[in-house]
């Protein structure tokens, strides 16, 4: 398979640069599992597509305001993107500057805060807060939400809330699990009232999610490792559903699906507390779930390739062509799909 097999053309005006006024105001494209027909819904119609005794799986990771702007003592501008916090004061980061900073370089931030570069580790930098404040406190004070490059605008106050799911609880991601952005607390209450179970896991989405696949041959690509966690209790519940008749596991987002596929071995869900770089492409069977709720993904991206593995490449190309023709909104702040195997 070549990356070009997973390409499509998206008009620039269909990239959603802002969220809808209400989270549930987005549209929902569904594929009929029997004949592949494309069905148009509003996201609020999801409640009608779910059945009592279904199980929904959410990724509860929380986005940190990981983007920092500062300058060196020389006045040179610096942009720091935190990949992850490793301790109270330290973290791993990408740094953009006219010249690569050397160890002991001080980066001056807003509000009199600063960072110190400790060392270069592979293509990342080990940095630490140069003040009494923890790195997390620095980010909360002067950090910016790390919006994806295709949104191509500065983050705004609204992004602090809207580029975050309402159920996020475990800090550590630099990108949102965007399929979850459509859910409100009220919709979740209605889902539970209908008799649907909700379980949560964690995959802390890293900077690798913004990087393009570089190898023309799909199978030659690898993904950056990201931390994921699935508890023993959740594994037991998933196994209960898996062993029951007429009960479905419905995954909210591709990051949650990658965690489930990491957990699912020999027909059994197992607890997970490790890094995963699982890359799923057509030819790899996805057996952990029955359906997926997801946003529209970039062409030639690992996420678009994943949903092609789930549904079939030709079917997804045609569905995306339908969505473009009907002016669906694409990517992180865009509309959603319901894909049933």
Secondary structure, 3 states (H helix, E strand, C coil): CEHHHHCCCCCHHHECCCCCCCHHHCEEEEECCCCCCEEEEEHHHHHHHCCCCCEEEEECEEECCCEEEEECCCCCEEEEEEEEECCCCEEEEEEEECCCCCCCCEEECHHHCEEEEEEEECCEEEEEECCCCCHHHHHHHHCECCCCHHHCCCCCCCHHHHCCCCCCCEEEECCCCHHHHHCCHHHHHHHHHCCCEEEEEEECCCHHHHCCCCCCEHHHCCCCCEEEEECHHHHHHHHHHHCCCCCCEEEECHHHHHHHHHHEECCEECCEEEEECCCCCCCCCCCCCCEEEEECCCCCCHHHHHHHHHHCHHHHHHHHHHHHHCCCCECCCCCEEEEEC
